[in-house]
Amino acid sequence: MEVSFSDRVEVPNHVLVCSLEKELVLLSLELECYFGLDEIGTRMWQALTNAETIDDAYGILSAEFDVDPERLRQDLSELLGKLTEKGLLRICSSNAKSAPSI
């Protein structure tokens, strides 16, 4: 999956997020499956879901971690691919408005 870092992410309404110490458990009520994130994956999730764009999250993470920029870009893209494939994140155009919360 090719990800545009100018896009943003949103968490679908059917996904529950539970924090366990420094890790996250994501539960898809729609697919009845769960996915665990380790400490680094959790930090990536937090940056992605709080930043305006994927590129903003990348900037935050690159300032926090001493890692080769291309490696970080690859790891972030890989995580995004897995999470969107499982329906745990949705990638949206940075121009698209998110759906209102109920």
VOLUMKOL-226054 format. One record per atom (N, C-alpha, C): residue in three letters; residue number from 0; x negated, y negated, z negated. Coordinates in steps of 0.001 Angstrom, whole numbers, plus 500000, padded with zeros to 6 digits. Last residue first. Layout:
N
{'ALA'; NUM; {X; Y; Z}}
...
REM end
This chain:
102
{'ILE'; 101; {520830; 489169; 482785}}
{'ILE'; 101; {522207; 489268; 482288}}
{'ILE'; 101; {522182; 489318; 480783}}
{'SER'; 100; {518711; 487027; 484649}}
{'SER'; 100; {518896; 488040; 483619}}
{'SER'; 100; {520335; 488017; 483147}}
{'PRO'; 99; {518632; 486536; 488207}}
{'PRO'; 99; {518932; 486049; 486854}}
{'PRO'; 99; {519128; 487215; 485891}}
{'ALA'; 98; {515820; 487532; 490142}}
{'ALA'; 98; {517235; 487663; 489830}}
{'ALA'; 98; {517499; 487185; 488420}}
{'SER'; 97; {513435; 485081; 491272}}
{'SER'; 97; {513780; 486317; 490587}}
{'SER'; 97; {515273; 486314; 490271}}
{'LYS'; 96; {512967; 483827; 494567}}
{'LYS'; 96; {513413; 483593; 493192}}
{'LYS'; 96; {513736; 484943; 492555}}
{'ALA'; 95; {510122; 483891; 496667}}
{'ALA'; 95; {511430; 484422; 496304}}
{'ALA'; 95; {511729; 484127; 494838}}
{'ASN'; 94; {507546; 483108; 497081}}
{'ASN'; 94; {508586; 482116; 497392}}
{'ASN'; 94; {509968; 482577; 496951}}
{'SER'; 93; {506017; 485285; 496644}}
{'SER'; 93; {505868; 484192; 495684}}
{'SER'; 93; {506912; 483097; 495918}}
{'SER'; 92; {507845; 488260; 497068}}
{'SER'; 92; {507192; 487113; 497687}}
{'SER'; 92; {507114; 486004; 496663}}
{'CYS'; 91; {507278; 490865; 494715}}
{'CYS'; 91; {508158; 489902; 495369}}
{'CYS'; 91; {507321; 488816; 496013}}
{'ILE'; 90; {507163; 494141; 493640}}
{'ILE'; 90; {506378; 493039; 494193}}
{'ILE'; 90; {507316; 492164; 495005}}
{'ARG'; 89; {508109; 495629; 490657}}
{'ARG'; 89; {508566; 495230; 491986}}
{'ARG'; 89; {507700; 494059; 492428}}
{'LEU'; 88; {507421; 498504; 488678}}
{'LEU'; 88; {507199; 497094; 489013}}
{'LEU'; 88; {507733; 496859; 490399}}
{'LEU'; 87; {508332; 501054; 488667}}
{'LEU'; 87; {508138; 500409; 487373}}
{'LEU'; 87; {507819; 498929; 487501}}
{'GLY'; 86; {508540; 502758; 490833}}
{'GLY'; 86; {509660; 501873; 490551}}
{'GLY'; 86; {509553; 501141; 489220}}
{'LYS'; 85; {506385; 504181; 491633}}
{'LYS'; 85; {507230; 504817; 490622}}
{'LYS'; 85; {508418; 503939; 490218}}
{'GLU'; 84; {505243; 502311; 493328}}
{'GLU'; 84; {505673; 503605; 493878}}
{'GLU'; 84; {506624; 504315; 492926}}
{'THR'; 83; {504488; 500362; 491526}}
{'THR'; 83; {505589; 500076; 492452}}
{'THR'; 83; {506127; 501365; 493069}}
{'LEU'; 82; {502411; 501712; 490168}}
{'LEU'; 82; {503582; 501225; 489433}}
{'LEU'; 82; {504755; 500911; 490350}}
{'LYS'; 81; {500578; 502296; 492234}}
{'LYS'; 81; {501168; 503369; 491428}}
{'LYS'; 81; {502448; 502910; 490746}}
{'GLY'; 80; {499973; 499677; 493172}}
{'GLY'; 80; {500509; 500706; 494062}}
{'GLY'; 80; {501207; 501810; 493294}}
{'LEU'; 79; {498871; 498484; 490889}}
{'LEU'; 79; {500103; 497949; 491482}}
{'LEU'; 79; {500773; 498985; 492384}}
{'LEU'; 78; {496547; 500062; 490680}}
{'LEU'; 78; {497560; 500090; 489624}}
{'LEU'; 78; {498897; 499574; 490155}}
{'GLU'; 77; {495273; 499277; 493080}}
{'GLU'; 77; {495615; 500677; 492837}}
{'GLU'; 77; {496698; 500801; 491764}}
{'SER'; 76; {494866; 496548; 492649}}
{'SER'; 76; {495697; 496996; 493779}}
{'SER'; 76; {496165; 498435; 493577}}
{'LEU'; 75; {493123; 496726; 490459}}
{'LEU'; 75; {494403; 496044; 490316}}
{'LEU'; 75; {495368; 496472; 491429}}
{'ASP'; 74; {490928; 498015; 491655}}
{'ASP'; 74; {491630; 498639; 490530}}
{'ASP'; 74; {493018; 498033; 490330}}
{'GLN'; 73; {490213; 496088; 493621}}
{'GLN'; 73; {490586; 497449; 494015}}
{'GLN'; 73; {491395; 498131; 492899}}
{'ARG'; 72; {489550; 493903; 492018}}
{'ARG'; 72; {490599; 493763; 493045}}
{'ARG'; 72; {491115; 495143; 493450}}
{'LEU'; 71; {487434; 495028; 490557}}
{'LEU'; 71; {488639; 494580; 489869}}
{'LEU'; 71; {489798; 494473; 490849}}
{'ARG'; 70; {485615; 495419; 492664}}
{'ARG'; 70; {486092; 496574; 491884}}
{'ARG'; 70; {487388; 496220; 491150}}
{'GLU'; 69; {485115; 492805; 493429}}
{'GLU'; 69; {485764; 493709; 494381}}
{'GLU'; 69; {486318; 494941; 493668}}
{'PRO'; 68; {483838; 491747; 491089}}
{'PRO'; 68; {485119; 491210; 491577}}
{'PRO'; 68; {485850; 492153; 492540}}
{'ASP'; 67; {482597; 493856; 488583}}
{'ASP'; 67; {482418; 493407; 489961}}
{'ASP'; 67; {483773; 492941; 490508}}
{'VAL'; 66; {483131; 492626; 485276}}
{'VAL'; 66; {483296; 493663; 486288}}
{'VAL'; 66; {483070; 493039; 487662}}
{'ASP'; 65; {483847; 491800; 482363}}
{'ASP'; 65; {482585; 491745; 483092}}
{'ASP'; 65; {482576; 492900; 484099}}
{'PHE'; 64; {486966; 490226; 481851}}
{'PHE'; 64; {486194; 491450; 481995}}
{'PHE'; 64; {484934; 491209; 482812}}
{'GLU'; 63; {488090; 487642; 481815}}
{'GLU'; 63; {488036; 488443; 480590}}
{'GLU'; 63; {487091; 489628; 480671}}
{'ALA'; 62; {488060; 486644; 484363}}
{'ALA'; 62; {487430; 485836; 483316}}
{'ALA'; 62; {487240; 486646; 482027}}
{'SER'; 61; {489517; 488550; 485681}}
{'SER'; 61; {488105; 488415; 486044}}
{'SER'; 61; {487352; 487565; 485027}}
{'LEU'; 60; {492056; 488119; 484562}}
{'LEU'; 60; {491332; 489348; 484261}}
{'LEU'; 60; {489843; 489235; 484590}}
{'ILE'; 59; {492706; 485624; 485688}}
{'ILE'; 59; {492693; 485809; 484234}}
{'ILE'; 59; {491832; 487017; 483871}}
{'GLY'; 58; {492615; 486258; 488430}}
{'GLY'; 58; {491724; 485245; 487865}}
{'GLY'; 58; {491590; 485372; 486358}}
{'TYR'; 57; {494703; 488138; 488592}}
{'TYR'; 57; {493336; 488539; 488949}}
{'TYR'; 57; {492327; 487556; 488345}}
{'ALA'; 56; {496838; 486463; 488014}}
{'ALA'; 56; {496512; 487557; 487093}}
{'ALA'; 56; {495089; 488034; 487330}}
{'ASP'; 55; {496728; 484891; 490323}}
{'ASP'; 55; {496548; 484261; 489017}}
{'ASP'; 55; {496166; 485309; 487971}}
{'ASP'; 54; {497324; 486865; 492224}}
{'ASP'; 54; {496021; 486215; 492250}}
{'ASP'; 54; {495728; 485497; 490934}}
{'ILE'; 53; {499952; 487397; 491626}}
{'ILE'; 53; {498972; 488459; 491397}}
{'ILE'; 53; {497571; 487858; 491377}}
{'THR'; 52; {501393; 484505; 489989}}
{'THR'; 52; {501077; 485332; 491167}}
{'THR'; 52; {500095; 486421; 490762}}
{'GLU'; 51; {501977; 483687; 487378}}
{'GLU'; 51; {502837; 483260; 488484}}
{'GLU'; 51; {502638; 484117; 489733}}
{'ALA'; 50; {501728; 486176; 484745}}
{'ALA'; 50; {501156; 485199; 485676}}
{'ALA'; 50; {502158; 484855; 486780}}
{'ASN'; 49; {502907; 488222; 483335}}
{'ASN'; 49; {502972; 486867; 482770}}
{'ASN'; 49; {502458; 485790; 483727}}
{'THR'; 48; {502472; 490581; 484627}}
{'THR'; 48; {503861; 490232; 484334}}
{'THR'; 48; {504005; 488834; 483737}}
{'LEU'; 47; {499643; 490667; 484857}}
{'LEU'; 47; {500505; 490689; 486044}}
{'LEU'; 47; {501913; 490189; 485752}}
{'ALA'; 46; {498805; 490709; 482170}}
{'ALA'; 46; {498402; 489609; 483056}}
{'ALA'; 46; {499338; 489526; 484257}}
{'GLN'; 45; {500016; 493114; 481320}}
{'GLN'; 45; {500326; 491847; 480662}}
{'GLN'; 45; {499985; 490660; 481555}}
{'TRP'; 44; {498749; 494957; 483041}}
{'TRP'; 44; {500209; 494794; 483049}}
{'TRP'; 44; {500590; 493442; 482465}}
{'MET'; 43; {496086; 494685; 482162}}
{'MET'; 43; {496434; 494347; 483552}}
{'MET'; 43; {497936; 494093; 483666}}
{'ARG'; 42; {496360; 495657; 479571}}
{'ARG'; 42; {495957; 494253; 479766}}
{'ARG'; 42; {496271; 493792; 481180}}
{'THR'; 41; {497069; 498304; 480184}}
{'THR'; 41; {497993; 497449; 479434}}
{'THR'; 41; {497647; 495983; 479631}}
{'GLY'; 40; {494736; 499202; 481387}}
{'GLY'; 40; {495964; 499136; 482168}}
{'GLY'; 40; {497008; 498246; 481511}}
{'ILE'; 39; {493110; 499095; 479088}}
{'ILE'; 39; {492801; 498246; 480252}}
{'ILE'; 39; {494039; 498097; 481142}}
{'GLU'; 38; {494393; 500981; 477371}}
{'GLU'; 38; {494160; 499604; 476942}}
{'GLU'; 38; {493897; 498659; 478120}}
{'ASP'; 37; {496650; 502903; 479496}}
{'ASP'; 37; {495618; 502761; 478474}}
{'ASP'; 37; {495388; 501276; 478185}}
{'LEU'; 36; {500057; 503609; 479946}}
{'LEU'; 36; {498918; 502777; 480336}}
{'LEU'; 36; {497930; 502709; 479182}}
{'GLY'; 35; {502312; 506127; 481064}}
{'GLY'; 35; {501507; 505527; 480014}}
{'GLY'; 35; {500350; 504729; 480583}}
{'PHE'; 34; {505586; 506529; 482053}}
{'PHE'; 34; {504227; 506314; 482544}}
{'PHE'; 34; {503464; 505616; 481425}}
{'TYR'; 33; {508493; 508599; 482554}}
{'TYR'; 33; {507704; 507604; 481843}}
{'TYR'; 33; {506280; 507604; 482359}}
{'CYS'; 32; {511776; 508938; 483988}}
{'CYS'; 32; {510374; 509320; 483864}}
{'CYS'; 32; {509633; 508226; 483114}}
{'GLU'; 31; {514356; 508478; 485098}}
{'GLU'; 31; {514163; 509296; 483909}}
{'GLU'; 31; {512743; 509834; 483813}}
{'LEU'; 30; {514913; 506697; 487034}}
{'LEU'; 30; {514282; 507949; 487462}}
{'LEU'; 30; {514068; 508929; 486319}}
{'GLU'; 29; {516212; 504715; 485465}}
{'GLU'; 29; {516759; 505119; 486759}}
{'GLU'; 29; {516221; 506487; 487185}}
{'LEU'; 28; {514626; 504179; 483349}}
{'LEU'; 28; {515923; 504779; 483073}}
{'LEU'; 28; {516557; 505317; 484349}}
{'SER'; 27; {511320; 504530; 483006}}
{'SER'; 27; {512296; 504207; 484048}}
{'SER'; 27; {513586; 504942; 483722}}
{'LEU'; 26; {509160; 503265; 480676}}
{'LEU'; 26; {510199; 504254; 480898}}
{'LEU'; 26; {511165; 503747; 481951}}
{'LEU'; 25; {505855; 502978; 479666}}
{'LEU'; 25; {506891; 502428; 480541}}
{'LEU'; 25; {507886; 503540; 480837}}
{'VAL'; 24; {503872; 502240; 476994}}
{'VAL'; 24; {504629; 503318; 477612}}
{'VAL'; 24; {505757; 502651; 478385}}
{'LEU'; 23; {500634; 500885; 476391}}
{'LEU'; 23; {502041; 500728; 476739}}
{'LEU'; 23; {502609; 502032; 477266}}
{'GLU'; 22; {498247; 500212; 473727}}
{'GLU'; 22; {498691; 500877; 474944}}
{'GLU'; 22; {500177; 500627; 475164}}
{'LYS'; 21; {497387; 499477; 471265}}
{'LYS'; 21; {496864; 498715; 472406}}
{'LYS'; 21; {497261; 499327; 473743}}
{'GLU'; 20; {500264; 500393; 469671}}
{'GLU'; 20; {498939; 499860; 469385}}
{'GLU'; 20; {498458; 499055; 470588}}
{'LEU'; 19; {502501; 500627; 471982}}
{'LEU'; 19; {501982; 501515; 470946}}
{'LEU'; 19; {500520; 501164; 470721}}
{'SER'; 18; {505347; 499134; 473333}}
{'SER'; 18; {503948; 498954; 472968}}
{'SER'; 18; {503595; 499888; 471818}}
{'CYS'; 17; {507455; 499853; 475980}}
{'CYS'; 17; {507222; 500056; 474554}}
{'CYS'; 17; {505716; 499978; 474284}}
{'VAL'; 16; {509855; 498901; 478239}}
{'VAL'; 16; {508435; 498817; 477929}}
{'VAL'; 16; {508277; 498916; 476420}}
{'LEU'; 15; {512091; 500129; 480697}}
{'LEU'; 15; {511852; 499778; 479301}}
{'LEU'; 15; {510355; 499836; 479035}}
{'VAL'; 14; {513696; 499310; 483632}}
{'VAL'; 14; {512424; 499729; 483043}}
{'VAL'; 14; {512330; 499206; 481606}}
{'HIS'; 13; {515841; 498273; 484987}}
{'HIS'; 13; {515963; 499654; 484510}}
{'HIS'; 13; {514679; 500172; 483849}}
{'ASN'; 12; {515153; 495756; 485936}}
{'ASN'; 12; {516000; 495848; 484741}}
{'ASN'; 12; {516071; 497255; 484164}}
{'PRO'; 11; {511667; 495570; 486957}}
{'PRO'; 11; {513087; 495849; 487216}}
{'PRO'; 11; {513863; 496029; 485903}}
{'VAL'; 10; {509478; 492969; 486589}}
{'VAL'; 10; {509846; 494252; 486006}}
{'VAL'; 10; {511330; 494476; 486278}}
{'GLU'; 9; {507634; 491539; 489273}}
{'GLU'; 9; {508690; 491459; 488262}}
{'GLU'; 9; {509002; 492870; 487801}}
{'VAL'; 8; {504887; 489701; 490682}}
{'VAL'; 8; {505557; 490938; 490295}}
{'VAL'; 8; {506683; 490629; 489319}}
{'ARG'; 7; {504055; 487878; 493696}}
{'ARG'; 7; {504192; 488001; 492252}}
{'ARG'; 7; {504874; 489333; 491947}}
{'ASP'; 6; {501573; 487124; 496262}}
{'ASP'; 6; {502880; 487558; 495783}}
{'ASP'; 6; {502891; 487599; 494257}}
{'SER'; 5; {498990; 486727; 496871}}
{'SER'; 5; {499791; 485507; 496731}}
{'SER'; 5; {501212; 485835; 496255}}
{'PHE'; 4; {497872; 489155; 497304}}
{'PHE'; 4; {497652; 488587; 495985}}
{'PHE'; 4; {498374; 487247; 495812}}
{'SER'; 3; {499574; 491671; 498816}}
{'SER'; 3; {499169; 490290; 499002}}
{'SER'; 3; {499046; 489663; 497623}}
{'VAL'; 2; {498615; 494998; 499271}}
{'VAL'; 2; {499205; 494020; 498364}}
{'VAL'; 2; {498671; 492638; 498707}}
{'GLU'; 1; {499343; 497893; 500939}}
{'GLU'; 1; {498594; 496633; 501035}}
{'GLU'; 1; {499329; 495578; 500211}}
{'MET'; 0; {499161; 501180; 500000}}
{'MET'; 0; {500000; 500000; 500000}}
{'MET'; 0; {499118; 498759; 500000}}
REM end
